[in-house]
Amino acid sequence: MKTLIVYYSLEGNTKFTTLELANIIGADTLELIPEKPIKAKGFSKFFWGGKQVVTNELPKLKPYTFKQEDYDQLIIASPIWASRFAPVISTFINDNKITKSVALIATNEGSNCTKPFQIISDKLPNCKITGTLPLMTPLKNPEETMEKLKEFSKKLI
Ligand SMILES: Cc1cc2nc3c(=O)[nH]c(=O)nc-3n(C[C@H](O)[C@H](O)[C@H](O)COP(=O)(O)O)c2cc1C
């Protein structure tokens, strides 16, 4: 069973989560990098990131290689921005007709992730959603995150 974790991370929490999970399950990873990155330092990130969400922006991505046919399963991991997945995830979904089983991970600072999971699931009509995992502040809670990832990995196909 070959798995690819597609992820975006501005401040490292989703990257940490992705790399740990990839290590546990032996998955490949694909980092989505916007052409015009937002600065991770300072408060302007909340303005620019929030603006992307409320204007339904689809930020252009730097070139990447995605061979869907090489994988049985995808995991999509993103920070929650303004109660949504980060907009680069929508760009990726828009640019690729995804047809695999998909599990979703959302790192956050306390938001209820039910709605963002539902919104992303609705954008993947040809996919079976096999699981969802919200993770609060993974870099501040690495041990708890690892435990949750281990549990989650048992539920994946
Ligand atoms: C623009 C922006 C908007 C955010 N909005 C939310 C939010 O609505 N709810 C929440 O719980 N956390 C929110 N956060 C916090 C991030 O979801 C959280 O810190 C996440 O783990 C960051 O992941 P990263 O380190 O991979 O970028 C926001 C962060 C940014 C930069």
The ligand as an ORCA input file, in Angstrom:
! r2SCAN-3c Opt
* xyz 0 1
  C      -3.608     33.143      8.514
  C      -3.821     32.227      9.696
  C      -5.101     31.952     10.114
  C      -5.317     31.048     11.170
  N      -6.606     30.746     11.524
  C      -6.825     29.809     12.496
  C      -8.162     29.407     12.830
  O      -9.149     29.891     12.295
  N      -8.304     28.470     13.800
  C      -7.245     27.889     14.438
  O      -7.453     27.027     15.293
  N      -5.968     28.238     14.134
  C      -5.747     29.184     13.173
  N      -4.455     29.522     12.835
  C      -3.346     28.816     13.509
  C      -2.823     27.654     12.657
  O      -3.874     26.847     12.158
  C      -1.938     26.705     13.503
  O      -0.950     27.430     14.168
  C      -1.320     25.644     12.598
  O      -0.890     24.543     13.354
  C      -0.131     26.210     11.831
  O       0.387     25.207     10.984
  P       1.817     25.399     10.303
  O       2.786     25.605     11.431
  O       2.051     24.126      9.584
  O       1.746     26.576      9.402
  C      -4.219     30.434     11.825
  C      -2.912     30.746     11.396
  C      -2.714     31.625     10.344
  C      -1.307     31.930      9.893
*
